[in-house]
């Protein structure tokens, strides 16, 4: 028992002695030390780091631009300076309604990354954020607490007042959230579409288009939102692919004379009635029928079914669904035989003969080959109506109900609302369609009906189906404008390239743009109409100029003030005698015209701020928005610019588009689905959703690491990976900062003073800088992070950091090798600062706060700060370094083979306990000391040997170089300070450590 105790005590003494020996020298090591925190602090981020890295930087760089610009006197020099040094990414204004979602963050942060990269390349940045403030959604939200009766009685001025307050409140709220994204801008001087100067600019753009003959008023079918009670542009439509309609096959009888003429042409004698069979998916428009169209090149047939004939396209006969023997094809004939024939619409019982007309829009395979034509309810129908002087008739009001007074008396009873006999039925109600079909059946005019699923336009705001109805509206004629627009975008670069085809297709399909809306919250269309004749319109260049000047003086609300009916102040003097006969129009402009005029903000900057008399063309370099803006803002900006200038030059040089945000199941984020993630939830975390707190940099990393040209995915799993990647970068900065603290001399060594391994590391760093610059220039931010993470993991963590720790921790602070390593560490820190500043500005700003001042004092560029500091570049010998890389890899590979063999033979051996001998037939480009670090061995000897060393495998490298590597376990003891097997005795320091410790003691 005593022996056991003595043995235990002896073992404990040995362990204790060794423990004390190991830890006695810990304080002599140069272990990393920095106050740079392991995690970001949101309060410090918002209060200190974001302003320093964003608003302050933006103001300083723009002030520098103005100083440099003011030194120039010649207009040519000023224009050249602006073109070469000023970078403008124009902000497409988000809508001032509702809270921000992840899509807003995606948009703003992508723009910011681009701006920050350009800033780092020596450009000055002008970035003015904006808001789109008018339009129906804001008006509806402002009135949501009022009853229908209150809304109908409220004045336009009151509506505008409520809408203004809502827009201002929303802008303030959105702005506060935007500030959390670390955007490089001045949030106190944004633009918005309800600014007085903006409104005047927009009215002048409208005036320029009017003076070019592009603005016209027509009673024409337009898309109409029955819920929102206003005209809609094509860009405001969403198509529901699963919309269900009740379609009908309807018979229209030829008048007696036409029946006789057709039978005579076909050589038929019969007293049976002849019907034209049409198909329609909108039976509610049958009251507005004014013609039937056919195609003169088609083949038609006269088919007998019982005691009547029907006329249909020959190809349609098989679709009649009748058993053989029930019907008989009497005659086939060319569509041209239908010219000059007339029919009657017995549904409305007006005894008017209506024409059959040739129409090139009539397609084979759709319907019966005979098309019901209502010029008041369709675009093709309208064109046919204009060509043939048909009535443009639409008995439907702004609520989507029949106007009873406009309907024929014979159908008013069946189209009257059962609950309120003073109004008509809703045209889109199923019950309305059923009532029409019942009436058709009673009149023997209904062949058959069925449910029909098809694509149908919906109002993108109300999510309800729209109708097409003829109303007097203002249109921009795009026939010639779109030629200029298409020509101009040939010079524009698109990212991704498919954006060109997408934007082109939308422009090609447009001939007109309905720009008028029947709401109060918007920019007025400055027209006048006669009180007794609303179709008598007064608008010319003089009245527009005068009205715009009046608005400049009195404000735009004065136009909507019905209490002030003194029309003399609104009309030029030449109209004063008749001014009392006119009223101001209450139509407002389409909000796409509002936001599409925003290029005038850049124009004003050039003309009013910089006083340039000649402007750059295009006005700005880049615009970036969601892919849905090909049919929206990209298009409206382009059209208003070329239409008002009459020049085929787009306002932008490059168009970049991003996708939408999806949840981790691949579904589009939507409030109605309940799968949205707010930017604040990503920044602060959300326990309920299982989201970790990523901070501001995490939100920005999440966006940058995605391929934004497609839809991006966000959710707990993705965010977890982002958090891990961000932590790796942060710890890397912490490692760099910690090892740059202890230094007796903060000056950087030159390239010639560095070891080959250090030069090789700079070469790899330079490679990364060059590829990163290429990725930024092509907006491939995800590859920036992929390449950087690869470099961090492989070239730094797994190689240079690993092989440098012994030198950093154990060498004297004054040693040349430690100074060489610190030089490289600072270059890595600076390079990562440059590459990450556009994506992670908050972290970079925080890192810079903890860089020892000594390293920055000798650098000229550091006065510009981490955001504006130039990118480093290292002149390295590429060919030599490629050879170095090949040799180093071969030596490492062979060392690992021999080390594994040694471990199997000798047991648990560490690399620091090995002695390595390298036999080679030529001189190597690195020293024994470097190889000792690379292999992390206790000692490396390099011996020149032309002959093979017996028993060792020979490795042949390029250019005839041969290597043989002998790995042996060192016979020396482990040093208790550096842990390398270089000590003569157990628990004694090696020569290097002894020298360091003695110097510290002395």
Buried (B, 14 or more C-beta within 10 A) or exposed (E): EEEEEEEEEEEEEEEEEBEEBBEEBEEBEBBBEBEBEEEBEBEBBBEBBBBBBBBEBBEBBBEEBEEEBEEBEEEEEBBEBBEEEBBBBBBBBBBBBBBBBBBBBBBBBBBBBBBBBBBBBEBBBBBBBBBBBBBBBBBBBBBEEBEEEEEEEBEBBBBBBBBBEBBBEBBEBBBEBBBBBBBBBBBEEBBBBBBEEBBBBBBBBBBBBBBBEBBEBBBBBBBBBBBBBBBBBBBBBEEBEEBEBBBBBBBBBBBEEBBBBBBEEBEBEBEBBBBBBBBBBBBBBBBBBBBBBBBBEBBBBBBBBEEBBBBBBBBBBEBBEEEEEEBEEBBEBEBEBBEEBBBBBBBBEEEEBBBBBBBEBBEBEEBBBBBBBBBBBBBBBBBBBEEBEBBBBBBBBBBBBBBBEBBBEBBBEBBBBEEEEEBBBBBBBEEBBEBBBEBBBEEEBBBEBEEBEEEBBBBBBBEBBBBBBBBBBBBBBBEBBBBBBBBBBEEBBBBBEEBBEBBBEBBEEBEBBBBBBBBBBBBBBBBBBBEEEEEEBBBEEEBBBBBBEBBBEBEBEBBBBEEEEEBEBBBBEEBEEEBEBBBBBBBBBBBBBBBBBBBBBBBBBBEEEBEBEEBBEBBBBBBBBBBBBBBBBBBBBBBBBBBBBEEBBBBBBBBBBBBBBBBEEEEBBEEEEEBBBBBBBBBBBBEEBEBBBBBBBBBBBBBBBBBBBEBBBBBEEBBBEBBEBBEEBBBBBBBBBBBBBBBEEBEBBEEEEBBBBBBBBBBBBBBBBEBBBEBBEEBBBBBBBEBBBEBBEEBBBEBBBEBBBBBBBBBBBEBEBBBBBBBBBBBBBBBBBBBBBBBBBBBBBBBBBBBBEBBBEEBEBBEBBBBBBBBBEBEBBEEBBEBBEBBBEBBBEBBBBBBEEBBEEEEEBBBBBBBBBBBBBEEBBBBBBBBBBBBBBBBBEBEEBEEEBEEBEEBEBEEEBBBBBBBBBBEBBBBBBBBBBBBEEEBBBBEBBBBBBEEEEE
